[in-house]
Amino acid sequence: MFQRRFFHALASASRFKIADNVKKTIINGGPVVALESTIISHGMPYPQNVETARSVEAIVRDQGAVPATIAILDGHVHIGLEPEQLDRLGKLGHQAIKTSRRDLAVVLGQRRSGATTVASTMILARAAGIPVFVTGGIGGVHRGAEQTFDISADLTELGRTSVAVVCAGVKSILDIGKTLEVLETQGVTVATLGPSRRFPAFYTPESDFDSPNHVPDIQTAASMIAANHDLGLGSGMVFAVPIPSQDAANSKAIQDAIDTALAEAKSQGIHGKEETPFLLKRVSELTLGSSLEANIALVKNNAKMGGQLAVALAKLKLERNSSGGILQK
């Protein structure tokens, strides 16, 4: 099974600490949902960040799955955080290093604390045998990348790490069209999970682009993940879930705020991994908090869908293993 093939190697690694309930569920082939931690440390202020993280974990549990928030504390990878650890991470805020693939060895080697991005959470979830990961929005191609070459490592990771990512699409501060093109180049399956094929725009349900695929229901999405595992493609999948219309932000207000924030970032020389947190914060300030409210709403909605997807996938694997299906290997 997906989980068991990778869990045993991870369990003996001295730098990994897996919460007991997460460990038990992985071993038994049950549904687990990985959650990133950058959204806690860099996405919003304390204590709202911790309150949101706890709400997201509760929503995952309500769907019948086990949440596993992933973070690095004092040089140890934690797959699943205890309440006091979650609170500590929330208080650390930007003191926790924003940790992508390139930063993992640095943070672990120096025994520091770090918050995992989409890319690093995928790596660690895959190592633990967790096939479903919920986040707010994935990184992508930054606007003006034709000059700066600023493209998120999330996209490369999606091309080489077999984890299904449930998100509200690409953060709308980025170039959605170019991001979809890079995902195609990386061979990543991208599908909108919802009533239409339209690719969501993070704060709003629709962008100007269609997804390559449309998935009408959770069961179909689970079958697609199973097929990815059967074929051993080694690439990730993106299931883009539109924010519910009642929670969406005003599209014009969001775009105006993004344009202003981008200009400010350029004038202040803010770039690289510091740019996205700056832009999200400024957009929230410029929209008087409405973008942050939408961000929280979409993360919670993604958690609901991701929890249901993990449950459906675990059930499908159990049925196929019982009948001698491909996933038994």
Protein Blocks (a to p, Z undefined) as FASTA:
>chain_A
ZZlmmmmmmmmpmkbccdfklmmmmmnopacddddfklmmmmpccfklmmmmmmmmmmmm
mnopacdddddeehiacehiafklmmmmmmnmmmpccddfklmmmmmmnopacdddfklm
mmmmmmnopabdcdfbdcdddehklmnopacfklmmmmmpccddddebjafkbcfklmmm
mmmmnopacddedjbfbdcehjambdcbdcfbdcfbfklmmmmmmmmmmnonopacdddd
dddfklpccfklmmmmmmmmmmmmmmnopghjllmmmmmmmmmmmnnommmmmmmmmmmm
mmmmmmmmmmmmmmmmmmmmmnopaklZZ
